[in-house]
Amino acid sequence: MESSHNYYIIQEICDSDLQKLLADDPRLPEQRALGLLKQICNGFLALVKEGIVHR
């Protein structure tokens, strides 16, 4: 989000991250792993569509 010369980052608050999740149990069930991968891909795609991330 841009306003004048100020830039803002807006994000959801997460109570954990992928590193912590895998540290607790590195052997995720397949369906859980696929769900996480889908969320990561959707997030990356949203960033690309907004011109925030490329390549």
N, CA, C and O of each residue as an XYZ file, in Angstrom:
220
protein
N       0.854     -1.165      0.000
C       0.000      0.000      0.000
C       0.900      1.228      0.000
O       1.862      1.290      0.766
N       0.602      2.193     -0.843
C       1.447      3.375     -0.950
C       0.613      4.628     -0.694
O      -0.522      4.737     -1.157
N       1.183      5.557      0.037
C       0.545      6.827      0.308
C       1.634      7.881      0.365
O       2.510      7.817      1.228
N       1.596      8.848     -0.537
C       2.650      9.861     -0.635
C       4.002      9.175     -0.733
O       4.246      8.401     -1.659
N       4.877      9.457      0.217
C       6.202      8.848      0.228
C       6.316      7.787      1.312
O       7.414      7.342      1.646
N       5.196      7.395      1.849
C       5.200      6.384      2.905
C       4.748      5.042      2.350
O       3.818      4.965      1.547
N       5.412      4.003      2.785
C       5.040      2.652      2.390
C       4.624      1.885      3.631
O       5.218      2.042      4.697
N       3.613      1.064      3.488
C       3.088      0.307      4.611
C       3.030     -1.167      4.251
O       2.752     -1.523      3.106
N       3.287     -2.008      5.212
C       3.129     -3.443      5.041
C       1.983     -3.875      5.943
O       1.984     -3.617      7.146
N       1.009     -4.534      5.338
C      -0.143     -5.017      6.088
C      -0.158     -6.529      5.961
O      -0.148     -7.066      4.853
N      -0.182     -7.211      7.088
C      -0.181     -8.671      7.042
C      -0.997     -9.233      8.186
O      -1.231     -8.574      9.199
N      -1.421    -10.467      7.994
C      -2.155    -11.148      9.050
C      -1.190    -11.543     10.162
O      -0.006    -11.770      9.915
N      -1.697    -11.623     11.367
C      -0.888    -12.088     12.489
C      -0.960    -13.605     12.519
O      -2.044    -14.189     12.514
N       0.186    -14.224     12.551
C       0.259    -15.684     12.610
C       0.843    -16.090     13.953
O       1.788    -15.468     14.439
N       0.287    -17.123     14.546
C       0.775    -17.555     15.852
C       1.964    -18.502     15.747
O       2.519    -18.913     16.767
N       2.359    -18.851     14.532
C       3.489    -19.755     14.339
C       4.053    -19.533     12.942
O       3.586    -18.666     12.203
N       5.055    -20.321     12.589
C       5.579    -20.272     11.232
C       5.957    -21.686     10.799
O       5.929    -22.617     11.604
N       6.302    -21.839      9.549
C       6.580    -23.164      9.007
C       7.768    -23.822      9.704
O       7.760    -25.030      9.940
N       8.772    -23.043     10.027
C       9.949    -23.602     10.704
C       9.566    -24.197     12.065
O      10.002    -25.297     12.406
N       8.757    -23.477     12.836
C       8.320    -23.988     14.137
C       7.435    -25.221     13.971
O       7.545    -26.184     14.731
N       6.562    -25.182     12.976
C       5.677    -26.316     12.729
C       6.479    -27.574     12.416
O       6.185    -28.648     12.941
N       7.488    -27.444     11.565
C       8.308    -28.597     11.194
C       9.235    -29.027     12.327
O       9.592    -30.202     12.417
N       9.624    -28.101     13.184
C      10.465    -28.463     14.330
C       9.674    -29.336     15.308
O      10.221    -30.254     15.918
N       8.388    -29.036     15.447
C       7.535    -29.825     16.342
C       7.324    -31.240     15.815
O       7.345    -32.200     16.585
N       7.120    -31.372     14.510
C       6.902    -32.692     13.905
C       7.283    -32.628     12.432
O       6.464    -32.228     11.604
N       8.514    -33.015     12.088
C       8.973    -32.908     10.699
C       8.254    -33.852      9.732
O       8.369    -33.695      8.517
N       7.520    -34.823     10.257
C       6.811    -35.768      9.391
C       5.323    -35.416      9.355
O       4.508    -36.039     10.036
N       4.990    -34.422      8.560
C       3.598    -34.001      8.431
C       2.821    -35.026      7.616
O       3.367    -35.620      6.687
N       1.560    -35.237      7.951
C       0.725    -36.073      7.088
C       0.625    -35.436      5.699
O       0.673    -34.213      5.564
N       0.487    -36.262      4.689
C       0.484    -35.775      3.309
C      -0.567    -34.693      3.078
O      -0.267    -33.680      2.446
N      -1.776    -34.878      3.566
C      -2.835    -33.889      3.350
C      -2.505    -32.555      4.020
O      -2.811    -31.494      3.477
N      -1.888    -32.607      5.183
C      -1.485    -31.369      5.881
C      -0.391    -30.660      5.091
O      -0.429    -29.440      4.933
N       0.587    -31.424      4.591
C       1.676    -30.844      3.802
C       1.139    -30.219      2.519
O       1.567    -29.130      2.137
N       0.205    -30.895      1.849
C      -0.382    -30.347      0.622
C      -1.172    -29.075      0.906
O      -1.142    -28.133      0.113
N      -1.879    -29.045      2.032
C      -2.619    -27.844      2.407
C      -1.696    -26.660      2.653
O      -1.989    -25.539      2.238
N      -0.585    -26.912      3.329
C       0.392    -25.846      3.585
C       1.025    -25.364      2.287
O       1.200    -24.162      2.086
N       1.368    -26.297      1.408
C       1.958    -25.925      0.121
C       0.988    -25.077     -0.692
O       1.398    -24.110     -1.334
N      -0.281    -25.428     -0.671
C      -1.295    -24.649     -1.387
C      -1.366    -23.224     -0.838
O      -1.448    -22.270     -1.611
N      -1.336    -23.073      0.486
C      -1.382    -21.741      1.089
C      -0.159    -20.914      0.703
O      -0.280    -19.722      0.419
N       1.015    -21.539      0.693
C       2.248    -20.840      0.317
C       2.169    -20.379     -1.133
O       2.500    -19.235     -1.445
N       1.730    -21.273     -2.018
C       1.618    -20.927     -3.438
C       0.594    -19.820     -3.666
O       0.837    -18.907     -4.455
N      -0.542    -19.889     -2.986
C      -1.560    -18.843     -3.119
C      -1.041    -17.491     -2.633
O      -1.315    -16.460     -3.247
N      -0.300    -17.497     -1.542
C       0.279    -16.252     -1.035
C       1.292    -15.662     -1.991
O       1.305    -14.454     -2.228
N       2.145    -16.520     -2.543
C       3.149    -16.046     -3.496
C       2.478    -15.506     -4.753
O       2.883    -14.466     -5.273
N       1.453    -16.204     -5.248
C       0.729    -15.754     -6.434
C       0.084    -14.390     -6.197
O       0.100    -13.536     -7.084
N      -0.478    -14.179     -5.019
C      -1.086    -12.886     -4.693
C      -0.041    -11.773     -4.717
O      -0.318    -10.673     -5.196
N       1.159    -12.051     -4.203
C       2.233    -11.054     -4.229
C       2.655    -10.736     -5.655
O       2.878     -9.573     -5.992
N       2.767    -11.756     -6.492
C       3.152    -11.555     -7.890
C       2.098    -10.720     -8.611
O       2.440     -9.799     -9.353
N       0.823    -11.030     -8.399
C      -0.263    -10.292     -9.054
C      -0.266     -8.821     -8.661
O      -0.680     -7.971     -9.449
N       0.186     -8.515     -7.462
C       0.248     -7.130     -6.996
C       1.555     -6.443     -7.390
O       1.759     -5.270     -7.079
N       2.433     -7.166     -8.070
C       3.701     -6.585     -8.495
C       4.699     -6.432     -7.363
O       5.657     -5.668     -7.480
N       4.487     -7.145     -6.276
C       5.370     -7.030     -5.120
C       6.566     -7.960     -5.262
O       7.676     -7.623     -4.850
N       6.336     -9.134     -5.849
C       7.386    -10.135     -6.030
C       7.385    -10.549     -7.489
O       6.326    -10.662     -8.108
N       8.551    -10.771     -8.032
C       8.619    -11.281     -9.402
C       9.735    -12.297     -9.505
O      10.593    -12.393     -8.628
N       9.712    -13.042    -10.570
C      10.673    -14.106    -10.892
C      10.459    -15.202     -9.974
O      11.152    -16.216    -10.051
